[in-house]
Amino acid sequence: MALQALFFYLFAFVAVAAAFMVIWAKNPVHSVLFLILTFVSASGLFLLAGAEFLAMILLVVYVGAVAVLFLFVVMMLDIDFAKLRAQALDYAPLGVLIGLIVAAQLIVVIGGSSINPEIAKNVSMPIPALTERTNTAALGDLLYTRYVFFFQLAGLILLVAMIGAIVLTLKHRTDIKRQNIARQVARTPETAISVVNPKPGEGL
């Protein structure tokens, strides 16, 4: 138990410190690297809590895809971050309001569990003990039985969002040649061959 508490404080300290450095670092590349460290520390906390599925999802999805993609975008695009930081004060009141709302929600959740400890027993489908079934199997039972329609609906929404993003960002340039299969198939000898009669010295 002492070793588990030691790892908990270690991961928690690293996660909080790295999250603070995400907004404190001046170099955006360093901010993304600190964000990856935050995700890794949070996945360690999930492992200590017995939620191995969430820990692996955090590493595979956020660290392996989102954070690395954002890192490449920051490194490849020429973005004026000094100008973006100068405009950040304009959104400070909205950020403070959102932070207060999130803090109030956390206080309600933590306060409700401390005032009424029996509230956890009122869950309709509590997670079984780890000796009976693993956390990943329990989540799979919920996703593919009770919440299967919501799961499929979420996948459909993500598919539509992906197609919309591709359509909005796809730009057809007129200064480059593109292959047109229909035009190639419809070609005839008259349109495919051009007979010219160049004069001496002019070439083709």
N, C-alpha and C positions, 0 to 999 in steps of 0.2 A: 504493500500500500504506500509506503514511503517513496519507493522508486516511481510509482505512478504519479504521485503528487509532485515529485521533482520534475518529471517530464512535462506535466501539465503547466507548472509555472515557467518552465523553460520555453515551451511552445507559445504560451500566452505572452510572455515578455517579448519574444522575437516577433510575433505577429503584430503586437501593438507598436513596437519600435519601427518595424518595417512599414506599417501603414502610415505612421507619422512621417517617415522619410519619403513616402510617395508624394506627399503634398509639399514637402520641404525642399526636396532636391531641385536644383536649378536646371540640371540637364534632363530633358525628357527621357532619354535612353536609360539613365540611372533610375528614374521614377518607375519605368516599366520593369526593370530588374528588381527593384524593391517590391513591386506589386507581385511578381512571381514568388519572391520569398514569403510574402504575406500569405499567398495561396498555399504554399507548401506547409507553412506553420499551421494554418487552419485545418489542413487535411490531417496533420498529426493530432490535433485536438479532436477531430472527428473519430480517428482511430481509437483514441483513449476512451471516448464515449461509447464505443461499440458500434458506430455507424460506418462500417468499412465501405459500404456502397457509396455514400456521400463523399467519403475521402477519395476514393478512386475517381469519381465523377469530377471532383474539384481538380484533380491532377490532370486527367485526360482532357476534359473540356476546356477549363479555364487556363491552365498552364500550357497544355499542349496545343491549344488552338487559338483561343482569344488573346492571351497575353503575348504569345509569340507573333501572331499576326499583327497585333498592335505595335509590337517592337519593330517589325519590318516596315510598317507604314510610317512610323516616326523616322526611321533611318533613311527611307527612300524619298519621302516628300520634303520639300523645302518650305517648312511652315515657320512663320514668324511668331514664336512663342512669347517673345517679349510684348508684342502687341496684344496677344490673347490674354496675358496676365494683366495688362493695363486695363482691359475691359472687364476683368473678373469682378471688380468692385461694384459694377453696375448690377450684378446678380447676387450680391451679398445679402440683401434683405430676404430674397426668396430662399436662399440657402439656409439662412438662420431659421426661417419659418418651417422649412422641411425638417431641419434638425430637431426643432422643438417637438414637432409632431411625432417623429420617430422615437425621441426620448420619452414622450408621454405614453406611447404604445408599449415600450419596454417596461416602464414603471407599472403600467396596468397588468401586464403579463406576470412580472415578477411578484408584484403585490398580491395578485389573485392566487398564485400558488402558495404564497407564504401565509395568507389569511385563511385559505381553505385548503389544507393539505389533501383532502379527499377528492379534489377536483380531477386528479389524474385517473381515478377509478371510474369516472363517468364517461370515459372515451368508449365509443361504440365498438371499435375494433382495436383493442390494445395490442401492442407488439408482443409476441410471445417471448418467453425466456430464451436466451442464447443456447441453452442446452436442448431446447425443443426444435428450434428453427433459427436459421441465421437471419441477420438483418436484411440481406439482399433478397433472400427467398420470401420474407414477409412483405417487402416492398413490391416484389413481383406479383404476389397474390393479390395485393390491393390494386395495382395498376391494371392487371389483365383480367380482373373479375369485376369489382365494384366500379372502378373508374376507367374502364376500357374505352367508353365512348368519349370521355373527356380527354383521354390520352390520344386517341385518334384525331380528335378535333384540334388538339394542340399541334400535332404533326402536320395537319392540313393547313393550319394558319401559318406555320413556319414555311411550308412549301410555297404558299401564295406570296409570303413576304420575300422569299428568296427570288422567285420569278419576277416580282415587282421591282426588286432592287436591280436585277440584271437588265430589265427593260429600261429602267430610268437611267442607268449608267452606260448603256450600250450606245455608242455613237458611230454612225456610218460616215466615214470620210469619203469625200468625193475626189480627192487627189490621188487615190491609189486604185489599182486594178483589182477587181474581185471576180471570182469564177461564177459564171451563170450557167448551170447545167441545162436549163430549158433552152437557152439561146444556142448552146453548143449542139444539142440534139436537133434543133430546128434548122441548122445550117444546110445549105444546098451548095452544089458546086459553083453556081453562079455567084453566091455571096462569099464563098470560102476562097475563091481564087480571084486575084486582081492582076490583070494583064496590063503591063505598062510598057511604054516604048521610050526609054530615056534617050536623050540626045548624046552625042559623043562628048565625053568630058564631064557630064553631069553625074554619072553614077546613079545608084538606086536611091 
